Amino acid sequence: MGARRLRRRTLFALVTAGFGTLVLPGAARAEGVRSIDVGGSPGGIAVNPVTGLAYVTDAEAGTVAVVDPRSASVADVIDVGGEPGDVAIDPKAGRVYVANPPAGTVVVLDTRTHDLVSVIGAGAGASALAVDESADRVYAASGTTGTLAVLDGVSCTLAALVPGPKPGFAGIGVDPGRKLAYCASPATDSVEVFSADSGTFVASVKVGRSPTDVAVHHASGTVYVANSGIHHMSIVDSATRTERKTVLLRSESSALAVHQGSNTVYTNGGQNGLTRVDGTAGTLSGELSLGVNPGDVAVDQRARTVWVTDPLHGRVFFVRDF
């Protein structure tokens, strides 16, 4: 499909909290915390490390809000239609990928212009996204059928649609160096391992109750799993493909992200806020209260800014130096 201009609607941002210092007793500090009103019901969030812009989906409005941390405002709102859920970014290719589960499609946007590049059929219920920049591949896992769509990021086409061993996936993480993808299966309390080399699922790893999100530290291959049905995060060893350790959290965690340079994991399993985990040691290293029930989590890999959505109040937070 050729590029065309998407209809935009104007949205003004309101800064609801200035930069300051938030401290949870006995926990870590964050020198810069700011919340921005994006309106609606923010869902998925991803950050472009090249521009620093965050992309936030709203399934009810059918839009993606582009948030600029420098001005603490919404720079653009892109109407993608449907019910956009997860979002992922390939900064190398300059692409934003947005899942539309009801239609079984992935919308592709240009990171520079925010114009529509293509819409790719990814199978029924395609909802969780992950990008392998090195291979120009995008993975879309289905929350209803358990299939895994492998998309070609260059041609914007469906390269393969692989039947999954489980009924539905809730989250996905990619290990580019080892050419593996990890899909969270909440119905079976497991993570299913997909090999890009063989094009098949090659292993199943038992984790905590109702896993919903996965992140991978690329250098070590360590896999982190957010378990939404129990108060701990699973750490999976990629070599043995077993749950190596669990980290006790204040509450159930449904989303997480890892900062690749420091192997630091950020989850929404804190007490009304964020929890920080030292991935190397496998220990909880800090908590930050935001006074809200946090949603999705993302990390700017260059600036190490942590982003988190506040679906109940139509806001996003970005946190520096946590």
C-alpha positions as CSV (number, residue, x, y, z in Angstrom):
1,M,0.0,0.0,0.0
2,G,1.3,3.4,-0.9
3,A,1.9,6.1,1.7
4,R,-1.0,8.5,2.4
5,R,-1.7,11.2,4.9
6,L,-3.7,10.1,7.9
7,R,-6.3,12.4,9.4
8,R,-5.0,14.2,12.5
9,R,-6.9,15.7,15.4
10,T,-5.5,18.3,17.7
11,L,-4.9,17.5,21.4
12,F,-3.4,19.9,23.8
13,A,-1.3,18.5,26.7
14,L,-1.5,19.7,30.2
15,V,1.4,19.2,32.5
16,T,-0.1,18.0,35.8
17,A,3.1,17.6,37.8
18,G,6.4,19.5,37.6
19,F,9.8,18.1,38.0
20,G,10.5,17.1,41.5
21,T,11.8,14.4,43.8
22,L,9.5,11.4,44.7
23,V,10.7,9.1,47.4
24,L,9.3,5.9,48.8
25,P,10.7,5.3,52.3
26,G,13.6,2.9,52.1
27,A,13.5,2.9,48.3
28,A,15.2,4.6,45.4
29,R,14.9,8.2,44.3
30,A,14.0,9.7,41.0
31,E,15.1,13.3,40.4
32,G,12.7,14.0,37.5
33,V,9.1,12.9,37.4
34,R,6.5,14.5,35.2
35,S,3.0,13.5,34.1
36,I,1.4,14.6,30.9
37,D,-2.3,14.5,30.1
38,V,-2.9,12.6,26.8
39,G,-6.6,12.1,27.3
40,G,-8.7,9.0,26.6
41,S,-7.4,5.6,27.9
42,P,-3.7,5.1,27.1
43,G,-2.8,1.5,26.5
44,G,0.5,0.5,24.9
45,I,3.6,2.6,24.9
46,A,7.0,2.6,23.1
47,V,9.9,5.0,22.9
48,N,12.1,5.9,19.9
49,P,15.6,6.2,21.3
50,V,16.7,8.3,18.3
51,T,14.2,11.1,18.8
52,G,13.1,10.5,22.4
53,L,9.4,10.6,21.3
54,A,7.0,8.2,23.0
55,Y,4.1,6.6,21.1
56,V,0.9,5.8,23.1
57,T,-2.0,3.9,21.8
58,D,-5.7,4.5,22.7
59,A,-8.0,1.6,21.7
60,E,-11.2,3.5,22.4
61,A,-10.2,6.5,20.2
62,G,-8.4,4.5,17.6
63,T,-5.4,6.8,17.8
64,V,-1.7,7.0,18.6
65,A,-0.5,10.0,20.6
66,V,3.1,11.2,20.0
67,V,4.5,12.6,23.3
68,D,7.6,14.9,23.3
69,P,9.4,14.8,26.7
70,R,11.3,18.0,25.9
71,S,8.2,20.1,25.8
72,A,6.2,17.8,28.1
73,S,3.4,17.8,25.6
74,V,1.6,15.8,22.9
75,A,3.2,16.7,19.7
76,D,0.8,14.8,17.4
77,V,-2.1,12.5,17.4
78,I,-2.3,9.9,14.6
79,D,-5.7,8.4,13.7
80,V,-5.0,4.8,12.8
81,G,-8.5,3.5,13.2
82,G,-9.6,0.2,14.7
83,E,-8.6,-0.6,18.3
84,P,-4.8,-0.1,18.5
85,G,-3.2,-2.0,21.3
86,D,0.5,-2.8,21.4
87,V,3.1,-0.6,19.8
88,A,6.8,-1.2,18.8
89,I,9.5,0.8,17.2
90,D,12.3,0.0,14.8
91,P,14.5,3.1,15.1
92,K,17.0,1.8,12.5
93,A,14.4,1.4,9.8
94,G,12.4,4.4,11.0
95,R,9.2,2.5,11.5
96,V,6.4,2.5,14.1
97,Y,4.3,-0.7,14.3
98,V,0.8,-0.7,15.8
99,A,-1.2,-3.8,16.4
100,N,-5.0,-3.8,15.7
101,P,-6.2,-7.1,17.2
102,P,-9.8,-7.0,16.0
103,A,-8.7,-6.7,12.4
104,G,-5.7,-9.0,12.7
105,T,-3.5,-6.3,11.2
106,V,-0.3,-4.3,12.0
107,V,-0.2,-0.7,10.9
108,V,3.1,0.7,9.8
109,L,4.0,4.4,10.3
110,D,7.0,6.5,9.3
111,T,8.8,7.8,12.4
112,R,9.8,11.1,10.6
113,T,6.5,12.1,9.1
114,H,4.0,9.9,10.9
115,D,2.5,9.0,7.6
116,L,1.0,5.6,6.9
117,V,3.4,3.3,5.2
118,S,1.4,0.1,5.1
119,V,-1.1,-2.2,6.8
120,I,0.0,-5.8,7.1
121,G,-2.3,-8.8,7.7
122,A,-0.9,-10.6,10.7
123,G,-3.6,-13.2,11.5
124,A,-6.6,-13.1,13.8
125,G,-6.1,-11.4,17.1
126,A,-2.5,-10.2,16.5
127,S,-1.9,-8.1,19.6
128,A,1.6,-8.3,21.1
129,L,4.5,-6.9,19.1
130,A,8.3,-7.2,19.2
131,V,11.0,-6.0,16.7
132,D,14.3,-7.6,15.7
133,E,16.2,-4.6,14.2
134,S,19.1,-6.7,13.1
135,A,17.0,-9.0,10.9
136,D,14.4,-6.4,9.8
137,R,11.7,-8.7,11.3
138,V,8.6,-7.9,13.3
139,Y,6.8,-10.5,15.4
140,A,3.1,-10.3,16.2
141,A,1.7,-12.8,18.6
142,S,-2.1,-13.5,18.7
143,G,-4.0,-13.2,21.9
144,T,-6.8,-15.4,20.6
145,T,-5.4,-18.1,18.4
146,G,-1.8,-18.4,19.7
147,T,-0.3,-17.9,16.2
148,L,2.9,-16.0,15.7
149,A,3.2,-13.8,12.6
150,V,6.6,-13.1,11.3
151,L,6.6,-9.8,9.3
152,D,9.2,-8.6,6.8
153,G,10.0,-5.0,7.9
154,V,11.5,-4.1,4.5
155,S,8.7,-5.2,2.2
156,C,6.0,-4.8,4.9
157,T,4.6,-8.3,4.1
158,L,3.7,-11.4,6.1
159,A,6.7,-13.8,5.8
160,A,5.2,-16.6,7.9
161,L,2.2,-17.4,10.1
162,V,3.3,-20.1,12.6
163,P,0.7,-22.1,14.6
164,G,1.3,-21.8,18.3
165,P,1.4,-24.6,20.9
166,K,-0.8,-22.7,23.3
167,P,-4.3,-21.0,22.9
168,G,-3.2,-17.4,23.1
169,F,-0.3,-15.1,23.8
170,A,-0.3,-12.0,25.9
171,G,3.3,-10.6,25.4
172,I,6.4,-11.2,23.4
173,G,10.2,-10.5,23.7
174,V,12.9,-11.0,21.2
175,D,16.6,-12.0,21.5
176,P,18.1,-10.9,18.2
177,G,21.6,-12.4,18.8
178,R,20.3,-15.9,19.5
179,K,17.4,-15.5,17.0
180,L,14.8,-16.4,19.6
181,A,11.4,-15.0,20.5
182,Y,9.6,-15.6,23.8
183,C,5.8,-15.6,24.0
184,A,3.9,-15.4,27.3
185,S,1.0,-17.8,27.6
186,P,-1.2,-16.8,30.5
187,A,-3.5,-19.7,30.2
188,T,-0.7,-22.2,30.8
189,D,1.6,-20.2,33.0
190,S,4.4,-20.7,30.5
191,V,6.7,-18.9,28.1
192,E,6.9,-20.5,24.6
193,V,10.2,-20.3,22.8
194,F,10.3,-19.7,19.1
195,S,13.4,-20.2,17.0
196,A,13.8,-18.0,13.9
197,D,16.3,-20.5,12.4
198,S,13.9,-23.4,12.4
199,G,10.7,-21.3,12.1
200,T,9.1,-23.4,14.9
201,F,8.5,-23.4,18.6
202,V,11.2,-25.3,20.3
203,A,10.6,-25.2,24.0
204,S,8.2,-24.4,26.8
205,V,9.3,-22.8,30.1
206,K,7.1,-22.9,33.2
207,V,7.0,-19.5,35.0
208,G,4.6,-17.7,37.4
209,R,0.9,-17.5,37.3
210,S,-0.6,-15.8,34.3
211,P,2.4,-14.3,32.5
212,T,1.5,-11.2,30.4
213,D,4.8,-9.6,29.3
214,V,8.3,-10.5,28.4
215,A,11.6,-8.6,28.0
216,V,15.0,-9.9,27.0
217,H,18.5,-8.6,27.9
218,H,20.3,-9.0,24.6
219,A,23.8,-9.3,25.9
220,S,23.2,-12.1,28.4
221,G,20.1,-13.6,26.9
222,T,18.3,-13.4,30.3
223,V,14.5,-13.4,30.0
224,Y,12.3,-11.4,32.3
225,V,8.6,-12.3,32.7
226,A,5.8,-10.2,34.3
227,N,3.4,-12.5,36.1
228,S,0.0,-10.8,36.5
229,G,-1.4,-13.5,38.8
230,I,1.3,-13.6,41.5
231,H,3.5,-11.1,43.3
232,H,6.8,-12.0,41.6
233,M,8.7,-11.6,38.4
234,S,10.3,-14.6,36.8
235,I,13.9,-14.7,35.5
236,V,14.5,-17.3,32.8
237,D,17.9,-18.7,31.9
238,S,18.1,-18.8,28.1
239,A,20.7,-21.6,28.1
240,T,18.8,-24.1,30.3
241,R,15.4,-22.7,29.4
242,T,14.3,-22.9,33.0
243,E,13.0,-20.4,35.5
244,R,16.3,-19.6,37.3
245,K,14.9,-17.2,39.9
246,T,11.9,-15.2,41.0
247,V,11.9,-11.6,42.4
248,L,9.2,-10.8,45.0
249,L,7.3,-7.6,44.1
250,R,4.8,-5.5,46.1
251,S,2.0,-6.4,43.7
252,E,1.3,-8.3,40.5
253,S,3.2,-7.1,37.5
254,S,1.6,-7.0,34.0
255,A,4.3,-5.0,32.1
256,L,8.0,-4.6,32.2
257,A,10.9,-3.3,30.1
258,V,14.7,-3.7,30.3
259,H,17.4,-1.1,29.8
260,Q,19.9,-2.9,27.7
261,G,23.0,-0.9,28.7
262,S,22.7,-1.5,32.5
263,N,20.6,-4.7,32.5
264,T,18.0,-2.9,34.7
265,V,14.4,-4.1,34.6
266,Y,11.5,-1.7,35.3
267,T,8.0,-3.1,36.1
268,N,4.6,-1.9,37.2
269,G,4.7,-4.3,40.1
270,G,5.3,-1.6,42.7
271,Q,3.1,-0.1,45.3
272,N,1.1,2.3,43.1
273,G,4.2,2.9,41.0
274,L,7.3,1.4,39.5
275,T,9.7,-1.3,40.7
276,R,13.4,-1.5,39.6
277,V,15.2,-4.8,39.5
278,D,18.9,-5.4,39.1
279,G,19.0,-7.9,36.3
280,T,22.6,-9.1,36.9
281,A,22.0,-9.8,40.6
282,G,18.4,-10.7,40.2
283,T,17.3,-8.6,43.1
284,L,14.9,-5.7,43.7
285,S,16.9,-2.5,43.8
286,G,14.3,0.3,44.1
287,E,10.7,1.3,44.2
288,L,9.0,4.6,43.2
289,S,5.5,5.5,44.1
290,L,3.5,7.5,41.5
291,G,0.2,7.4,43.4
292,V,-1.5,5.6,40.5
293,N,-2.2,2.1,39.3
294,P,0.4,2.0,36.4
295,G,-0.2,0.4,33.0
296,D,2.3,-0.3,30.3
297,V,6.1,0.4,30.8
298,A,8.8,1.4,28.3
299,V,12.4,2.6,28.5
300,D,14.3,5.1,26.3
301,Q,17.5,3.0,25.7
302,R,19.6,6.2,25.2
303,A,18.3,8.5,27.8
304,R,17.3,5.7,30.3
305,T,14.0,7.6,30.8
306,V,11.3,5.3,32.0
307,W,7.8,5.8,30.7
308,V,4.6,4.4,32.2
309,T,0.9,4.9,31.3
310,D,-1.9,5.8,33.7
311,P,-5.0,4.4,31.9
312,L,-7.5,5.5,34.6
313,H,-6.6,9.2,34.4
314,G,-5.6,9.5,30.8
315,R,-1.9,10.3,31.5
316,V,1.6,9.2,30.9
317,F,4.6,9.6,33.3
318,F,8.2,9.9,32.3
319,V,10.8,9.4,35.0
320,R,14.4,10.4,34.8
321,D,17.3,9.1,37.0
322,F,15.4,6.2,38.5
